[in-house]
């Protein structure tokens, strides 16, 4: 069976225009493929083989603005509370009371795919998540990369207040960025923040238009199986697993014109390579570049039902 696919590029405005044009022409794709997760080597604990992680969903984003006010004045006559102090207490509450984590959804599907390839105690524990769930959860929460797969994350990114050492500011403000896991919403985050703060002295509002988490593409779909097959044909040593893209891609613009959206880059990467993406000494090996070309060509042929 032939599949209609959209392979997207890196320019957001181009994707918006492309999606709009496809919709106007009545074109609908079985799946779209954007940049995303990688073929990881030596990164997945307990798995010797490389793991090709296909992003079947991506997190959303909402930034919340917190604002505290107080009577301004000279620092020689401070009151018992200040705008900065009130805001600081609110931020501590937010940071120490994150959204709940869970071993469900995409994370659970990923473990189901990789557990048969694990060795030793990791295989025993992850094969019995019904029993060792709290232990697994506690372990994964310790690392920022795995913690981000399990919950909507909290990041205090901007704080302002005061501009002179001897003047009490009348206002202090902070921005907190939340990355939404599928199932959580921007409204739920704002409600959570207000509940955690529990103080009328701090106002809470959405700072910029939020982006909700994407729908989750089915890893049981024909489209995923074609992608899985293509990866294994070009990279026969890898294990293919669904995963959650913790950053954002421009593939969200294709939601209305594609049944499934996947985020995967056929690039091999070790732990030391991850910091190079959009960083210093970013590079792709010559052999891997050739693999990239072969991969997209093979994917098009497989999607068209060819050999």
Secondary structure, 3 states (H helix, E strand, C coil): CCCCEEECCCCHHHHHHHHHHHHHCCCCEEEEEEEEEEEECCCCCCECCCEEEEEEEECEEEEEEEEEECCCEEHHHCCCCCHHHHHHHHHHHHHHCCCCCCCCHHHHHHHHHHHHHECHHHHHHHHCHHHHHHHHHHHHHCCHHHHHHHCCEEEEEEEEECCCCCEECCEEEEEEEEEECCCCCHHHHHHHHHHHHCCCCEEEEECCCCECCCCCCCCCCHHHHHHHHHHHHHCCCCEEEEEEECCCCHHHHHHHHEEEEEEEEEEEECHHHHHHCCCCCCCCCHHHHHHHHHHHHHHHHHHCCCC
